[in-house]
Every structure is written in structure tokens, then in C-alpha cells.
Amino acid sequence: YVVPLGKADVKRAGTDVTLVAYSSMLKPALVAADKLAEQGIQAEVIDLRSLRPLDTDTVVASVKKTNRLVMVEEGWRSYGIGAEVTARVQEEAFDWLDAPIKRVAGKEVPMPYAKNLEKLCIPTDADIVATALSIL
């Protein structure tokens, strides 16, 4: 089957907060949504699927519904796709935001080769849950 380029996918519907992720951060975002659901918080999880073209419309529609956004990415916080997504949401859905946009990203260090150190640099579902709770 074919995945359409430029069309994000809503992996989980929710009403309280939008979690936007892509690539390897999708799984931790879904796990975080499950953990938030245990606390009565319904997180909408969006998989960007492609970065260029970027489906801003799906993200903006979700933010207009949930009024909150947590952008999740494995890469550095600086200059990444998360910065672009948050900028576009600020431009297109600012009036719908009830809290500041938050970002969960990898540590600002060169990616270590050692597996145990690599795990310390990559965001976890616990990081996502804590960030989402901070804006609810």
C-alpha cells in the first residue's frame, strides 16, 4: 500500500493535547498517550510521515481542537523540524492556543556511539508525559 507524501496521519484521536512526532519518536509518543490516558488525559497523536512537504493543515486542525501542542523529535531542539512546526502553528493557530507550545527533543550533544549513552540523549515517553502535563 502507498503512503501519501505530504499527508500526516492521526494515529490516535484526543481532545486535551496534541502530540506531534515523526520517525522513531512516534512509538514513544503513542506510549506517552497511553500513560496520559491512564490519568484521564486524551492526547491526540499525529505522525507527520513526511517533512517536505509538511502537512501543516492536519497539525493546525488538531491544535484548534485540543488547544495545546507538544512537538516531539529525536534530533536537537535547535534548528530542527520541531522549530518549523511550532513556528507554523504560532502563525496559523495562535488564537487557539491555551498554553505555550512545548518541545521535547534530543540532548544538544553529538550522538554518542555507546548504546547506554545514546539512550540518555534520546527523549523517552516519560519526558513526553511530563512535558504534556506541564501545559495542562
C-alpha positions in Angstrom: 0.0 0.0 0.0 1.1 3.6 -0.6 1.7 6.2 2.0 0.7 9.6 0.5 3.5 12.2 0.7 2.7 15.4 2.4 -0.3 14.0 4.4 0.1 13.5 8.1 -1.7 10.7 9.9 -3.7 11.0 13.1 -2.6 7.8 14.9 -4.8 8.5 18.0 -7.6 10.9 18.4 -7.8 13.1 21.5 -9.2 16.3 22.9 -6.8 17.5 25.6 -3.3 17.9 24.0 -1.7 17.3 20.6 1.5 15.3 20.4 3.2 15.6 17.0 6.0 13.2 16.2 7.7 11.5 13.3 10.0 8.6 12.6 11.4 6.9 15.7 9.7 9.2 18.1 6.2 8.1 17.1 6.3 5.0 19.3 7.3 6.9 22.5 4.6 9.5 21.7 2.0 6.7 21.5 3.2 5.1 24.7 3.0 8.6 26.3 -0.5 9.0 25.1 -1.4 5.6 26.7 0.1 6.8 30.0 -1.7 10.1 29.8 -5.0 8.2 29.2 -4.5 6.4 32.4 -4.7 9.8 34.1 -7.8 10.8 32.2 -6.0 12.9 29.6 -6.8 12.3 26.0 -3.8 13.0 23.8 -4.1 13.2 20.0 -1.0 11.8 18.3 -0.1 12.9 14.9 2.6 11.2 12.7 4.0 13.8 10.3 5.1 10.9 7.9 6.9 13.4 5.6 8.8 16.6 6.4 8.8 18.1 2.9 6.1 18.6 2.0 4.9 19.3 5.6 1.2 18.8 6.4 0.6 21.9 8.5 -3.1 21.7 8.0 -3.5 18.4 10.0 -1.4 19.8 12.8 -3.3 23.1 12.9 -6.7 21.4 12.9 -5.6 19.3 15.8 -4.4 22.3 17.8 -7.6 24.1 17.1 -9.4 21.1 18.7 -7.0 20.4 21.7 -5.7 24.0 22.2 -2.2 22.6 23.2 0.8 21.3 21.4 3.8 19.2 22.3 6.3 18.7 19.5 8.5 15.6 19.8 11.6 14.9 17.9 14.8 12.8 18.4 17.1 15.4 16.9 18.4 18.5 18.5 16.0 21.1 19.6 17.9 23.9 17.8 17.1 24.3 14.1 15.1 21.2 13.7 11.8 20.3 12.2 10.2 20.9 15.6 11.1 24.6 15.3 9.4 24.8 11.9 6.3 23.0 13.1 5.9 25.2 16.2 6.6 28.4 14.1 3.8 27.4 11.7 1.4 26.7 14.5 2.2 30.0 16.1 1.4 31.7 12.7 -1.7 29.8 11.9 -3.3 28.8 15.2 -2.0 31.3 17.8 -5.5 32.4 18.9 -6.5 28.8 19.7 -3.5 28.1 22.0 -4.4 27.9 25.7 -0.8 27.2 26.7 2.7 27.7 25.3 3.9 25.2 22.8 6.4 22.8 24.3 9.1 20.8 22.6 10.7 17.5 23.6 13.9 16.9 21.8 17.2 15.1 22.0 20.1 16.5 24.1 22.2 19.1 22.4 25.3 16.9 22.2 26.9 14.8 19.5 25.2 11.5 19.4 27.3 9.0 21.3 28.3 5.7 19.8 27.9 3.7 23.1 24.3 2.4 23.3 23.9 3.2 27.0 25.0 6.9 26.4 22.8 7.1 23.3 19.7 6.2 25.4 20.5 9.1 27.7 20.4 11.5 24.7 17.1 10.5 23.2 13.7 11.6 24.6 11.6 9.0 26.4 7.8 8.6 26.8 8.3 9.8 30.4 9.8 13.1 29.1 6.8 13.5 26.8 4.3 12.8 29.6 6.0 15.3 31.9 6.0 17.9 29.2 2.3 17.4 28.3 1.4 17.6 32.0 3.2 20.8 32.3 0.8 22.6 29.9 -2.4 21.1 31.1 
